[in-house]
């Protein structure tokens, strides 16, 4: 068994940690602009396609790293440049709040295309 280090993603836990959601919004925008953004599925796909096999590359702590794109100097330099510039007024320009919100809503079954959330639901009905 191996431990795998993955990039920052939207989870129920990460959403509750102070400042992590704000970091995620900036990270997503930077990674999208650099063509490096991955969702959870794409990241695990890259893990299976490029990191698993006979010659598994491990870090000093014997972990498989798939957070390499997030931690690259290019990404981290840009995230660090934007960080002190963040304000309510600059959030839309420097971060991707829409992407974060979309991923957060999907955690709880909301924001799914084709679902009419205004419809009444009978909780006693079992899908057949």
Secondary structure, 3 states (H helix, E strand, C coil): CCCEECCCCCCHHHHHCCCHHHHHHHHHHHHHHCCCCCCHHHHHHHHHHHHCCCCCCCCCCCCEECCHHHHCHHHHHHHHHHHCCCCCCCHHHHCCHHHHHHHHHHHCCCCCCCCCCCCCCCCCCCCC
